Amino acid sequence: MEFELAHEAFLKKHVEARSGERKGRLERGHRDAEKLFCREAWWPLRGQFDNLHPEFEVLDWRGRSFFCDFAYLTAGVQLMIEIKGYGPHVRDMDRQSYCYELNRETFLTAMGYRVISFAYDDVVHRPELCVSLLRMVLSYFQGEGTPHHLQDAVEREALRLAYRLARPLRPIDVEQHLHVGHRTAVKTLQSLCSKSLLSPVAGPGGKHVVRYELRQLARKGMWL
């Protein structure tokens, strides 16, 4: 299904399931920024909107309602996603609003939610960065004990090693750090390349890949 049709069905489903202020908030709140995030970040990565809830209502520590831009909820995941523009969330925010913003995120964490935020400017100008970061976050929630989850865990540790070393990785680095065999190390690095997180670097003569470096996101000069 194409994005526009899927997105329309997604909103219709949630609007029809709501009433009162929850319905009104969705109709008023899900606008350009939220739709852009759906189109440029969520849809390219997931290709569907299962378990994603727009304008999700939560009661704060005072018993008052507030709404998060999105909640991704499954049996093992409670993830809140916010799209933040510079103006309303930084430039135009007074001290009281700033304190409330921080307290709200801390409260959500205390309630068991993971909270992640994307800058509106990144959604507009650097959507590939948003996709990569969102992929990394969601990879934490793969089912534990499955081969796919174990593979993701190895990949995450290899990626963390690349950040920490701040230089291109060699298979031997992954082997020594994760105590895995050469074939597993190479397979892990190649998988990270296929996900656009690393780039292969050939040795002298250009015949064989000898190192893997953190990928510079194309055209934007932004590093993961």
Summary of the structure (lengths in Angstrom):
residues: 224
radius of gyration: 20.2
end to end distance: 30.3
largest distance: 67.3
contacts: 615
relative contact order: 0.09
helix: 55%
strand: 21%
